[in-house]
């Protein structure tokens, strides 16, 4: 199967170089690699890149990841052996780089977050809880899950080209860096009766960079909150935990904007 790997990148030359090196070392080679360096709304940039692609499978990753040698092979084999329309795998954040992610930086806060919003499912990848929070198991080094999921990891997501097109691609109503456009696409695809799959062998490492677009992302509080409200209005059933989670998200984004 022909794969088109799409990488949005902006002012992260070192990260991008390492990412591309890991792709060159794959046990199965991609048909093409498309690097989009345009500045703007991420959902739109991804869609523009997808229009250039000629592969049967669209593979979306970030420029601050590096892929294990059999990552792409595992993705292709999953599409070949299972009746699925999308594939994801672990996007491991090691302890060193978890310091760059607020959700993982403070263990006490993470414990409280897990208890309130993840309902004991924090080691499961690719699912949402009643609160409207996404499970974080795909970030763990020891993630061994294989099975259906509700969404694909934002920096490790692959779709059949025809399914992606039929679903309309990423919704460009999600502004800025497009937070929540990824699970929105996944939910729309599943709504049409298609299945998404998580293969623990399709593993890459995410080393969140604070260069490039990072500072703009951290200040983009209004768009990020608006994106979540758009997603949750469409897909999350109202309940007390969800109300509490929206309050948490609003507070978190506001704090980021004032750092």
Secondary structure as GFF3:
##gff-version 3
##sequence-region A 1 259
A	DSSP	beta_strand	3	8	.	.	.	ID=ss1
A	DSSP	alpha_helix	13	24	.	.	.	ID=ss2
A	DSSP	beta_strand	32	36	.	.	.	ID=ss3
A	DSSP	alpha_helix	42	52	.	.	.	ID=ss4
A	DSSP	beta_strand	57	62	.	.	.	ID=ss5
A	DSSP	beta_strand	65	67	.	.	.	ID=ss6
A	DSSP	alpha_helix	71	81	.	.	.	ID=ss7
A	DSSP	beta_strand	86	88	.	.	.	ID=ss8
A	DSSP	beta_strand	91	92	.	.	.	ID=ss9
A	DSSP	alpha_helix	95	98	.	.	.	ID=ss10
A	DSSP	alpha_helix	102	105	.	.	.	ID=ss11
A	DSSP	alpha_helix	107	113	.	.	.	ID=ss12
A	DSSP	pi_helix	114	118	.	.	.	ID=ss13
A	DSSP	beta_strand	125	128	.	.	.	ID=ss14
A	DSSP	beta_strand	134	136	.	.	.	ID=ss15
A	DSSP	three_ten_helix	137	139	.	.	.	ID=ss16
A	DSSP	beta_strand	146	149	.	.	.	ID=ss17
A	DSSP	beta_strand	156	160	.	.	.	ID=ss18
A	DSSP	alpha_helix	161	166	.	.	.	ID=ss19
A	DSSP	alpha_helix	181	191	.	.	.	ID=ss20
A	DSSP	beta_strand	196	199	.	.	.	ID=ss21
A	DSSP	beta_strand	204	206	.	.	.	ID=ss22
A	DSSP	alpha_helix	214	219	.	.	.	ID=ss23
A	DSSP	alpha_helix	221	235	.	.	.	ID=ss24
A	DSSP	alpha_helix	240	257	.	.	.	ID=ss25
###
